């Protein structure tokens, strides 16, 4: 099987920039840390969270903000905790593109929001419910079914990690690919896109490449393109969009 068959989608590899500026890991870490409130707010907007940017800043400063559901507040705090966890992993050199890192991040991102968190669908108590992704007027996208033990999900994940390790992809492309792979396969009951974006940024920062945040103003465009990705299994449009969100290529 070739790389596209293993991952379950294709993309035009000519879209990937030939050269991506590489900095020190410390520099990439510092930039993400300095912009953490913005990264958290952007991620919240993608989830439809009503917190404004000033409110996110206030909450991250340890001051509660009135007038919001506790679930919305917890989602923002979970995003901030996940960001800090990722930063600690990158700074210490412990970040890996593996299941342990993926599940650790999900356990923070989706805590008290997903049906279960911190493990693949089928590895916990729920072994029958399979979540679907709403595609609006285009219906719903159904991933692999949830089964006890998550044997098939584990096989698919392991094959992906092996393929990305052996596929001679540069870190920039590898990070983008993993985000789309994690989103498509839906390894968790909820929080898949958020967790997969954290993994993408872990790959980037661990290799001295600045992290990517989807600007809040681009949330509608992001969602529309993701719908088309789920329908077509062609990631070219999403790849091009994510490249445009990177600070080195944003215009």
C-alpha positions as CSV (number, residue, x, y, z in Angstrom):
1,X,0.0,0.0,0.0
2,X,1.2,3.5,-0.7
3,X,1.1,6.4,1.7
4,X,-2.3,7.7,0.4
5,X,-3.9,4.3,0.7
6,X,-2.6,3.9,4.3
7,X,-3.9,7.4,5.4
8,X,-7.2,7.2,3.6
9,X,-6.9,10.5,1.7
10,X,-4.8,12.1,-1.0
11,X,-3.3,15.6,-1.6
12,X,-1.2,17.4,-4.2
13,X,2.3,17.2,-2.8
14,X,3.4,20.0,-5.1
15,X,1.5,22.4,-2.9
16,X,3.9,21.9,0.0
17,X,6.6,24.6,0.1
18,X,10.0,23.4,-0.9
19,X,11.6,25.3,2.0
20,X,10.1,26.1,5.4
21,X,12.0,28.4,7.8
22,X,13.6,26.3,10.6
23,X,14.3,28.0,13.9
24,X,15.4,26.7,17.2
25,X,12.9,24.7,19.3
26,X,13.3,27.4,21.9
27,X,12.2,30.1,19.5
28,X,9.2,28.1,18.4
29,X,8.3,27.4,22.0
30,X,8.6,31.1,23.0
31,X,6.4,32.2,20.1
32,X,3.6,29.7,21.0
33,X,3.9,30.6,24.7
34,X,3.8,34.4,24.0
35,X,0.7,34.0,21.8
36,X,-1.1,31.4,24.0
37,X,-4.2,33.5,24.6
38,X,-4.7,34.0,20.9
39,X,-4.1,30.3,20.1
40,X,-6.7,29.4,22.8
41,X,-9.2,31.9,21.5
42,X,-8.8,30.9,17.9
43,X,-9.3,27.2,18.9
44,X,-12.4,28.1,20.9
45,X,-14.0,30.0,18.1
46,X,-13.6,27.0,15.8
47,X,-15.7,25.1,18.4
48,X,-18.3,27.8,18.5
49,X,-17.3,28.9,22.0
50,X,-18.7,32.4,22.7
51,X,-15.8,33.7,24.8
52,X,-14.3,36.9,23.4
53,X,-10.5,37.4,23.2
54,X,-10.5,39.8,26.1
55,X,-12.5,37.3,28.1
56,X,-10.1,34.5,27.3
57,X,-7.2,36.7,28.4
58,X,-9.1,37.5,31.7
59,X,-9.8,33.8,32.3
60,X,-6.3,32.8,31.7
61,X,-5.2,35.4,34.2
62,X,-7.1,33.5,36.8
63,X,-10.2,35.8,36.9
64,X,-13.6,34.3,36.3
65,X,-15.8,35.8,33.7
66,X,-19.6,36.0,34.3
67,X,-22.4,35.4,31.8
68,X,-21.1,32.2,30.3
69,X,-22.0,28.5,30.7
70,X,-19.6,26.5,32.9
71,X,-19.1,24.1,30.0
72,X,-17.9,27.0,27.7
73,X,-15.5,28.1,30.5
74,X,-14.2,24.6,31.0
75,X,-13.6,24.2,27.3
76,X,-11.4,27.3,27.2
77,X,-9.5,26.2,30.3
78,X,-9.0,22.7,28.8
79,X,-7.5,24.3,25.7
80,X,-5.2,26.4,27.8
81,X,-4.1,23.4,29.9
82,X,-3.6,21.3,26.7
83,X,-1.4,24.1,25.2
84,X,0.7,24.3,28.4
85,X,1.1,20.5,28.4
86,X,2.2,20.5,24.8
87,X,4.7,23.3,25.5
88,X,6.1,21.3,28.4
89,X,6.5,18.2,26.2
90,X,8.2,20.1,23.4
91,X,10.5,22.1,25.7
92,X,11.7,18.9,27.5
93,X,12.1,17.0,24.2
94,X,9.5,14.4,25.3
95,X,7.0,15.1,22.5
96,X,6.5,12.2,20.2
97,X,4.2,11.5,17.3
98,X,2.7,8.4,19.0
99,X,-0.4,7.1,20.6
100,X,0.7,8.0,24.2
101,X,1.1,11.7,23.3
102,X,-2.1,11.7,21.3
103,X,-4.1,10.2,24.2
104,X,-2.5,12.4,26.8
105,X,-3.5,15.5,25.0
106,X,-7.0,14.3,24.4
107,X,-7.4,13.5,28.1
108,X,-6.9,17.2,28.7
109,X,-8.6,18.7,25.6
110,X,-11.9,16.8,25.9
111,X,-12.1,16.2,29.7
112,X,-15.8,16.4,30.8
113,X,-16.8,17.1,27.2
114,X,-16.4,13.9,25.3
115,X,-18.3,10.7,26.2
116,X,-14.9,9.3,27.3
117,X,-11.5,10.8,27.1
118,X,-7.8,9.8,27.1
119,X,-8.1,6.6,25.1
120,X,-9.4,5.4,21.7
121,X,-13.0,4.6,21.0
122,X,-13.7,1.1,22.3
123,X,-10.9,1.0,24.8
124,X,-13.1,2.2,27.7
125,X,-16.6,1.2,28.9
126,X,-18.4,2.4,25.7
127,X,-18.0,-0.2,22.9
128,X,-21.0,0.3,20.7
129,X,-21.6,4.0,20.0
130,X,-19.9,5.4,16.9
131,X,-19.9,9.2,16.6
132,X,-20.6,10.9,13.3
133,X,-19.3,14.2,11.9
134,X,-22.1,16.6,10.9
135,X,-21.6,17.9,7.3
136,X,-24.7,20.1,7.3
137,X,-26.6,19.9,4.1
138,X,-24.3,17.1,2.9
139,X,-25.4,14.7,5.7
140,X,-22.9,13.0,8.0
141,X,-19.5,11.4,7.8
142,X,-19.2,8.0,9.5
143,X,-15.7,6.8,10.6
144,X,-14.7,3.3,11.5
145,X,-17.1,1.8,13.9
146,X,-16.4,1.6,17.6
147,X,-15.5,-1.9,18.7
148,X,-14.3,-3.4,22.0
149,X,-10.6,-3.1,22.3
150,X,-10.3,-0.7,19.3
151,X,-8.2,-3.2,17.4
152,X,-8.9,-1.7,14.0
153,X,-8.4,1.9,15.2
154,X,-5.1,0.8,16.7
155,X,-4.0,-0.9,13.5
156,X,-4.9,2.1,11.4
157,X,-3.1,4.5,13.8
158,X,0.1,2.3,13.9
159,X,0.2,2.0,10.1
160,X,-0.1,5.8,9.8
161,X,2.7,6.5,12.3
162,X,4.9,3.9,10.5
163,X,4.2,5.4,7.1
164,X,4.9,8.9,8.2
165,X,8.1,7.8,9.8
166,X,9.2,5.9,6.7
167,X,7.6,8.2,4.0
168,X,10.5,10.7,3.9
169,X,8.1,13.6,4.6
170,X,9.6,16.8,5.9
171,X,8.3,17.8,9.3
172,X,6.0,20.6,8.0
173,X,4.2,18.2,5.7
174,X,4.1,15.4,8.3
175,X,2.5,17.7,10.8
176,X,-0.3,18.9,8.4
177,X,-0.9,15.3,7.3
178,X,-1.3,14.1,10.9
179,X,-3.9,16.7,11.7
180,X,-6.0,15.7,8.7
181,X,-5.5,12.0,9.4
182,X,-6.6,12.3,13.1
183,X,-9.6,14.4,12.1
184,X,-10.7,11.9,9.4
185,X,-10.3,8.7,11.4
186,X,-12.0,10.1,14.6
187,X,-10.1,8.0,17.1
188,X,-12.0,9.6,20.0
189,X,-15.7,10.3,20.7
190,X,-15.2,14.0,20.5
191,X,-12.4,16.6,20.3
192,X,-10.6,14.9,17.4
193,X,-9.8,18.1,15.4
194,X,-8.6,20.0,18.4
195,X,-6.4,17.2,19.6
196,X,-5.0,16.5,16.1
197,X,-4.1,20.2,15.7
198,X,-2.2,20.1,19.0
199,X,-0.3,17.0,17.6
200,X,0.4,18.9,14.4
201,X,1.9,21.8,16.3
202,X,3.9,19.4,18.4
203,X,5.5,18.0,15.3
204,X,6.2,21.5,14.0
205,X,7.6,23.0,17.2
206,X,9.7,20.0,18.0
207,X,11.4,20.6,14.6
208,X,11.9,24.3,15.1
209,X,8.9,25.3,12.9
210,X,6.4,27.9,14.2
211,X,3.0,26.5,15.2
212,X,-0.1,27.1,13.1
213,X,-3.3,28.7,14.5
214,X,-6.4,29.0,12.4
215,X,-7.5,32.6,12.8
216,X,-10.9,33.2,14.3
217,X,-11.9,35.3,11.3
218,X,-11.2,32.2,9.1
219,X,-13.4,29.8,11.1
220,X,-16.2,29.6,8.5
221,X,-13.7,29.0,5.7
222,X,-12.0,26.3,7.7
223,X,-15.2,24.5,8.5
224,X,-16.4,24.7,4.9
225,X,-13.1,23.2,3.6
226,X,-13.1,20.5,6.2
227,X,-16.6,19.4,5.1
228,X,-15.3,19.1,1.5
229,X,-12.3,17.2,2.8
230,X,-14.5,14.7,4.6
231,X,-16.6,14.3,1.5
232,X,-13.9,14.0,-1.1
233,X,-10.9,12.6,0.9
234,X,-8.8,15.0,-1.1
235,X,-6.8,17.2,1.3
236,X,-5.3,19.5,-1.2
237,X,-7.6,22.4,-0.4
238,X,-7.1,22.0,3.3
239,X,-3.4,21.7,2.9
240,X,-3.3,24.9,1.0
241,X,-5.5,26.6,3.6
242,X,-3.3,25.5,6.5
243,X,-0.1,26.7,4.7
244,X,-1.7,30.1,4.3
245,X,-2.4,30.1,8.1
246,X,1.3,29.6,8.9
247,X,3.0,32.9,9.9
248,X,5.8,32.4,7.4
249,X,3.3,32.1,4.5
250,X,0.3,34.1,5.6
251,X,-0.3,37.0,3.2
